């Protein structure tokens, strides 16, 4: 059962194999043309370096993250001074010298709107099947009608126990609609030794995009 407590415990115990210290190369390669100064939403951001990359491109970046530990480690690891304010049941941590903030709390409690773009590397694949439609609907409600999206998903066979969960191509198009396009994919079994020796015939990472 994937609950908020499940994720908080994962961070507490250091079981964060989903975290990458480096900026995701898919982000650098396939981030859509979005005007500098645009507002970018990053759901379930963890302590990802991708937040910094986006902020350094001149975007106003808002990450949303459940774990207080992830938030504190993000600012500490990157030596960023920040200030915090409580807004309802959410805490908003804003960097002093970068256009970047992390909203600490349950993503489904986050109700700001008007974002120009969304970057999702680890959120949809963290959602069990019965939560995906709710997650995508909630995300669409945060975005402008013309917003751009960069989405990274995984699909694999064999043991389906996630997270990260396998999300098949038809599900992505059903959830996000006719404007989403696959722009790249890679079988991690072929290129990443961490996935070899696992009892699967494919473990594919796929990049999707909606451009305004």
C-alpha positions in Angstrom: 0.0 0.0 0.0 1.6 3.3 -1.1 0.6 5.9 1.4 2.1 9.2 2.6 3.6 7.2 5.6 5.2 4.8 3.1 7.1 7.7 1.4 8.0 9.4 4.7 9.5 6.2 5.9 11.4 5.7 2.7 13.1 9.0 3.2 13.7 8.4 6.9 15.4 5.1 6.2 17.4 6.3 3.3 15.7 4.0 0.8 15.6 6.6 -2.0 17.0 4.6 -5.0 14.8 6.8 -7.2 17.0 9.8 -6.3 19.7 10.9 -8.8 22.5 13.3 -7.7 23.0 14.5 -11.3 20.6 16.5 -13.5 18.5 14.2 -15.6 19.9 14.1 -19.2 16.4 13.8 -20.6 15.5 17.1 -19.0 18.5 18.9 -20.6 17.9 17.3 -24.0 14.1 17.5 -24.3 12.9 20.4 -22.2 10.4 22.2 -24.4 10.8 25.8 -25.6 9.3 27.7 -22.7 9.8 31.5 -22.2 12.2 32.6 -19.5 10.4 33.8 -16.5 7.6 31.2 -17.0 6.4 29.3 -13.9 7.3 25.6 -13.8 5.7 23.0 -11.5 7.6 19.9 -10.4 5.3 17.5 -8.5 6.9 15.1 -6.0 10.3 16.7 -6.6 12.3 15.1 -3.8 15.7 16.8 -3.5 16.3 16.6 -7.3 19.1 18.6 -8.9 16.6 19.1 -11.8 15.0 22.0 -9.7 18.3 23.9 -9.8 18.8 23.3 -13.5 15.3 24.8 -14.2 15.9 27.7 -11.9 19.2 28.4 -13.6 17.5 28.6 -16.9 15.5 31.6 -15.6 12.2 29.9 -14.7 10.2 30.4 -11.6 10.3 26.9 -10.2 7.8 25.4 -7.7 8.5 21.9 -6.4 6.0 20.1 -4.3 7.3 17.4 -1.9 5.8 15.5 1.0 9.0 14.7 3.0 10.4 17.5 5.3 13.8 15.6 5.2 14.0 15.8 1.4 13.3 19.6 1.5 15.9 20.3 4.2 18.5 18.1 2.4 17.8 19.9 -0.9 18.6 23.3 0.5 21.5 22.0 2.7 23.2 20.0 -0.1 23.0 23.0 -2.4 24.1 25.5 0.2 21.0 27.6 -0.4 19.7 30.1 2.1 15.9 30.1 2.3 12.9 31.3 4.4 9.8 29.4 5.3 6.1 30.4 5.7 3.1 28.3 6.7 0.1 28.6 4.4 -2.8 26.4 5.6 -1.5 22.9 5.9 1.5 23.5 3.6 4.9 25.0 4.3 6.5 27.1 1.6 10.3 27.2 1.6 11.6 29.9 -0.8 15.3 30.3 -1.8 16.7 33.7 -1.0 18.8 34.1 -4.2 17.1 31.9 -6.8 13.6 31.8 -8.3 12.9 28.5 -6.6 10.6 27.3 -3.8 9.5 23.9 -2.5 6.1 23.5 -1.1 6.2 20.9 1.7 3.0 18.8 2.1 0.6 16.5 0.3 0.5 17.3 -3.4 -3.3 16.9 -3.4 -3.5 19.7 -0.9 -1.6 22.1 -3.2 -4.1 24.2 -5.1 -2.2 27.0 -6.8 -3.0 27.5 -10.5 -1.6 29.2 -13.6 1.6 27.2 -14.1 3.1 27.6 -17.6 4.9 24.2 -17.7 5.2 21.0 -15.7 8.2 18.6 -15.3 7.3 15.1 -14.1 10.2 12.6 -13.8 9.1 10.7 -10.7 5.5 11.6 -9.9 3.3 9.6 -12.3 5.4 6.5 -11.9 5.0 6.8 -8.1 1.2 6.6 -8.3 -0.5 3.3 -8.0 -2.9 2.6 -10.8 -6.0 3.7 -8.8 -4.4 7.1 -8.1 -3.1 8.1 -11.6 -6.3 9.6 -13.0 -6.7 11.7 -9.9 -3.1 12.8 -10.1 -3.2 13.8 -13.7 -6.5 15.7 -13.3 -5.1 17.5 -10.2 -2.0 18.4 -12.2 -4.0 19.6 -15.2 -6.0 21.9 -12.9 -2.7 23.5 -11.8 -1.7 24.4 -15.4 -2.7 27.0 -17.9 -4.6 25.6 -21.0 -1.5 26.2 -23.1 1.0 24.7 -20.7 3.9 22.5 -21.8 4.8 19.2 -20.2 7.9 17.0 -20.0 7.0 13.6 -18.6 9.3 10.6 -18.0 7.7 7.1 -17.5 8.8 3.5 -17.0 7.2 0.4 -18.5 8.4 -3.1 -17.7 7.2 -6.7 -17.5 7.5 -9.3 -14.7 7.0 -8.4 -11.1 4.8 -5.2 -11.1 5.4 -4.3 -7.5 6.4 -0.6 -7.5 7.1 2.1 -7.0 8.3 3.1 -9.5 5.3 1.5 -11.2 5.0 0.4 -14.8 2.8 2.8 -16.8 2.1 1.6 -20.3 2.0 3.9 -23.4 -1.7 3.6 -23.9 -2.3 4.7 -20.3 -0.2 7.8 -20.8 -2.2 8.9 -23.8 -5.5 8.0 -22.1 -4.5 10.1 -19.1 -2.9 13.1 -20.8 -4.8 13.2 -24.1 -4.2 13.5 -27.8 -1.5 16.3 -27.5 1.1 14.2 -25.8 3.9 12.8 -27.9 6.6 10.2 -27.3 10.0 11.8 -28.0 12.5 9.2 -26.8 12.8 5.8 -25.1 15.5 3.6 -23.9 15.6 0.0 -22.6 17.5 0.4 -19.3 18.2 -3.4 -19.3 20.6 -2.7 -22.2 22.3 0.4 -20.9 22.3 0.4 -17.1 24.0 -2.3 -15.1 21.8 -1.6 -12.1 18.9 -3.2 -14.0 20.7 -6.2 -15.3 20.1 -9.6 -13.7 16.5 -8.6 -13.0 13.9 -11.1 -14.2 12.4 -9.0 -16.9 12.6 -8.9 -20.7 12.3 -5.1 -20.9 12.6 -2.1 -18.6 11.9 0.9 -20.8 12.2 4.5 -19.8 10.1 6.8 -22.1 10.1 10.6 -22.5 6.8 12.4 -23.5 6.1 16.0 -24.3 3.2 18.4 -24.7 4.3 21.6 -26.3 2.2 24.8 -26.3 
